[in-house]
């Protein structure tokens, strides 16, 4: 009887070991498959970008045939008047719209987080519309609005359009930062006889600075890279850099286009991580 019980126990132990081995093998295979899929996905996503940067240094004018390394295309790019004017327009639009959107978005975030009023839920829903609505739909609506009010298309209409879609992004980022601020600090300031104005500037605003800067950098990136909305609401003499690049692409891709695209990519690679770093710094503080 004892021998039979020992055999049964040994059999169960062996089956459990085999089951555990199979389970471990399946887990390892699953991890390998998912890791391979992730690697292939990112390779498919970023390989064209890497090739674009590499061929911006190509000596040949043809983008698919490598003949040697050169910086001539970057030299020609900085000497191109049309691209320089488009960059100037982009910087005017981006800096102006970022300043306005950051100011308005911060005020909206403070009002939505601190105060209660009747239309708060409706305004909260409207605030997310520019984030949800496709760019093409928003571009058509803005163009129809400018035509309806008889406004001439140009840099002013581009700035208004960029402010319109950037306010929501800034407000969301600043509001998330404000929600993490300890309300006891404001109450302590009021207990020390500080009015709301002084309490905001001395206590709340310094803690909002990382969120405000993150929202401003995010708005700057969105505004500088925008093409769809800008294309619809721009007029003569107000061509921005993304619109100019698209016009050049229609006549054929050259290393000069690869060079300007690489510089825009570099700017985005600097601004986006900086935005994320500021947000994390604000959350950790």
N, C-alpha and C positions, 0 to 999 in steps of 0.2 A: 504493500500500500504506500509506504514511504517512498519507494522507488518510483512508483507511478506519479506521485505528487511532484517529485523532483524532475521527472521527465516533462511533465506539463509546464512546470515553472520555467524550465530551460527553453521549451518551445516558445512560450510567451515572450521570454526575454529576447530570443532570436528574432521573432516576428517584430517586436518593438524596435530592435536595433535596425532591422531591414527597413521598417517604415520610416524611422528617423533618418536613415541614410538617403532613402528616396526623397524625403521631404527636403533635406539639405541640398540634394542635387537639383531638385526642381527650383528651389530658391536661388541657387547660384546661377542656373540657366536663365531664370527670369531676370535677375539683376544684369546679367551680361546682355540679354536682348534689349532691355530698356536703356542700358548705357549706350549700346551701339546705336539704337534709334535716336537717342539724344545727340550723339556725336554727328550722325548723318544729317539730322535736322539742322543743327547749327552750321555744319559745313555747307549745306544747301543754302542757308540763309545768308551767311557771311562771305562765302567764296566770291560772289560777284563784286562785293565791296573791296575785298583784298585785291582782286584783279584790276579793278578800277584804279586803285592807288598805285599799283605796280606799273601799269601802262601809262600813268601820267608822267613817268620818267622815260618813256620810250622815245628813242631817237627818230623812229619812223613816224610818218604822219598817219599811217594805217593802224588802227587800234588792235588789230588781231595778229600783227606780225612784229616780233621783237627783234630789233637790230642793234640796240646798244643803249647805254645809260646817258641821259642828258638832263640839264635843268633849263633848257632853252624855252620850253613851253611855259614854265613859271615866269621867266623873264618877259616873254611876249604877253603873258596874262596881265602883268603889272603895268605894261605899256599900252594896254587896250583901253581906249577912252570910253567906249560904250559900256564895257564891264565896270569900269571905274565909276561911271555915272549911275549905273544900276546899283552898285554897292553903296554909293552915297545915299540914294533913295531908300534902300533897305535899312540903312542905319538910322536915317531920319524917322522912318516909320516905326522901326523897332524900338528905338529909345523913347520916342514920344508916347507910343501906345503902351509900352511897359510901365512908364511913370504914371500915366493916367489909370491904367488897369490896376496897378498895385495900390494906388491911393484909394480908388473907389472900392476895389475888392476887399481891402482891409477894413474900410468903414462898414461895408455890408456884413463882413464876418463878425465884427464886434457887435453890431446891432442885432444880428440873428442869434448870437450866443448869449448876450447879456439881457436883452429886453424882450418883453412879451407884448404882442399886439395882435389885432384881429386877423390881419391878412398874412400872418407869419407862415402858416402852413402852405398857403398858396404861393407866397414868395419863395419859400424853400423849394417847391416843385419847379417853379419857373427858373430858379437859379441853376438847376441841373440840365435845362433844355439845351444850351449851347454845347454841353459835353456829350449829350445823347444824339442830337440831330446830326445827320451826315453833313460833311462840308459842302457838298454840292447843293443840298437843299438850303442851307443857310446862305450860301452865296447868291442863289436866285432870289431869296427873300430880301436880302440886303440891297441887291441891285434894283429890285422892284420898288423898294422904299425910297432909294435915292432918286429914281426916275419920277416917282409920285410927288416928291417934294421939290422937284426941279433942281436938284443939286448937281453941279458939274463934276464929273468923275475925275479924280486926280489923287494927289497925296492925302488930301483931307479926308476923302471918302475911304481910302485904304486905312488910315489911322482910326477912323470911327469904327470900321468893320473889325479891325484887330482888337480894339478895346472891347467891343461887344462880346467877342468869344473868349477873350482872356480874363475878363472879370470873374467868370465862374470858376476857372481853375485857381486863380489867386484866392478867391473867397474860400474855396474848399480847403486849400492848404493852410491858410491862416486860421480858419475856424477849427481845424483839427489841432493846431498848436494851442489855440486858446482853450479848448476843452480840456487840455492836459494841465493847465495852470491851476494851482491850488487856490480855491476861492477864499480860503482863510487869510491869505496875504492881503487881499483887497479889504476884507473886513477889519484886519488889524490896522491897516492904514487909516481907515475911516474912524476907528476907535481912537487914533492919535490925532483926530481933528483935521484930517485931510479931506478936502472936498472931492467930488468925483473927478473933476478936471486934473487936480494935482495927483490924485491916486492913480489915474490912468497913465499919466506921463512918467511918474516916478516908480510905479510898481508894475503895472500891466504891460506897458509898451516895451520896456527893456526885455521882458520875457518873450514878447512877440517877435522881436527882431530876427531870430533865426527863421521863423516861419515866413515872415515878410520877405526876407532875402531869398528864401527858397522859392516862394511864389513868383517873385520878380524874375529870377533866373529862368524859371520854367516858362513864364510868359514871354521872356526874351527869345528863348529857343523856339517856341511855337510861332511867334511872329516872324522871326528871321527866316524860318524854313517854309512858311506857308506859301502855297502856290494857287490852290483851287479858288479860295475866296478872293485873293489878291487879283487873280486873272479877271474875275468878273467885275470887280469894282474899280479897276485901274483905268486911267485915261491916258491921253497923249502926254509924253514927257514924264510919266510917273512909273515907268517900268522898274520893277525891283529885280534883285539878282536871281531868284528862282524862276521868275517869268522870262528873264533874259536867257537863262540857261536852256529853258525849254525851247525857246525860239532858235537857239543855236543847234540843239539836238535835231530839230526838224530838217536842218540842212545837212545833217550827217555828224556822226560822232568823231571828234578829233581829240588828240592828247590835251589840247587846251581846255576842252570841256572836262576831261578827266582831272586836270589840275585844279580848276576852280571847284569841282565837286569834292576833291580831296581836301581842299582848304575848308569848305563848309562842313565836311565830316569831322575835321579836326576841331573846329569850333564847337560842334555839338558834343564831341567826346570830352571836351573840357567842361562845358556848361552843365551837362546832365549829371555826371558824377558829383560836381560841386553842389548841385541842387540837392541830391540825395544825402550828401554829407551834412549839409546845413540842417536838413530835416532830422536826421538822426542825432545831430548835436543838440538840436532843440528838444527832442524827445528825451535824451539822456539827462539833460540839465533840468 
